[in-house]
Amino acid sequence: MYKHKIETLTEQYQESEKVKKDAETKASKVTSHFRVLQNTVKCMGQKWGDEKEELVKSHKEMHATLIRELNAERQALDISWLFTISLHILHELVLPDLVAV
């Protein structure tokens, strides 16, 4: 019974690590795309004049929003992982002692 629960916890951990890695990859891509956009805007800014300021502001806001969302997702995964570890410790260390008594 405990072996099955431990296997389930291990699978959940592996899934959360995959999602966490995907979130980190997304954050990296967002940052990279933002830098490319920022450089493009700087190059074209001389032609656009005042529109450049609006575009840069818009992209910065979009970037900040995406990063906040990705950080929230990552934080949720970290909390989930801490809960999973707590359950694992409970099943591995505490329950066998209780059963033995």
C-alpha positions in Angstrom: 0.0 0.0 0.0 2.8 2.4 0.9 4.8 1.4 -2.1 1.9 2.5 -4.4 1.6 5.8 -2.6 5.3 6.4 -2.8 5.2 5.6 -6.5 2.3 8.0 -6.9 4.2 10.7 -5.1 7.2 10.1 -7.2 5.1 10.4 -10.4 3.6 13.7 -9.1 7.0 15.0 -8.3 8.3 14.2 -11.8 5.3 15.8 -13.4 5.7 19.0 -11.2 9.4 19.1 -12.2 8.4 18.9 -15.9 5.9 21.7 -15.5 8.4 23.8 -13.5 11.0 23.3 -16.2 8.4 24.2 -18.9 7.7 27.4 -16.9 11.4 28.3 -16.7 11.7 27.7 -20.5 8.7 29.9 -21.1 10.2 32.6 -18.9 13.5 32.4 -20.8 11.8 32.6 -24.2 9.6 35.6 -23.1 12.7 37.4 -21.9 14.5 36.6 -25.1 11.6 37.8 -27.3 11.2 40.9 -25.2 14.9 41.8 -25.8 14.5 41.2 -29.5 11.4 43.4 -29.6 13.1 46.1 -27.5 16.1 46.2 -29.9 13.8 46.3 -32.9 11.9 49.2 -31.4 15.1 51.0 -30.6 16.3 50.6 -34.3 12.9 51.8 -35.7 12.4 54.4 -33.0 13.9 57.1 -35.0 11.3 56.7 -37.7 8.4 56.3 -35.3 9.1 59.2 -32.9 6.5 59.3 -30.2 5.0 55.9 -31.1 8.2 54.3 -29.9 7.6 55.3 -26.3 4.1 53.8 -26.4 5.3 50.6 -28.0 8.2 50.1 -25.5 5.8 50.8 -22.6 3.3 48.3 -23.9 5.9 45.6 -24.4 7.4 46.2 -20.9 3.9 45.8 -19.4 3.3 42.6 -21.4 6.6 41.3 -20.3 6.1 42.1 -16.6 2.6 40.5 -16.7 4.0 37.3 -18.3 6.8 37.1 -15.8 4.4 37.6 -12.9 2.2 34.8 -14.2 5.1 32.4 -14.7 6.5 33.2 -11.2 3.1 32.5 -9.7 3.0 29.2 -11.5 6.5 28.3 -10.3 5.6 29.3 -6.7 2.5 27.1 -6.8 4.7 24.2 -8.0 7.2 24.8 -5.2 4.4 24.7 -2.6 3.0 21.6 -4.2 6.4 19.9 -4.1 6.8 20.8 -0.4 3.5 19.2 0.3 4.5 16.1 -1.6 7.8 15.9 0.3 5.9 16.2 3.6 3.6 13.4 2.6 6.5 11.3 1.6 8.2 11.9 5.0 5.0 11.0 6.7 4.6 7.8 4.8 8.3 6.8 5.1 9.2 7.8 8.6 6.1 8.3 10.8 3.6 5.7 9.7 5.9 2.7 10.0 6.7 3.7 13.6 2.9 4.1 14.3 2.2 0.7 12.8 5.0 -0.9 14.8 3.5 0.4 18.1 
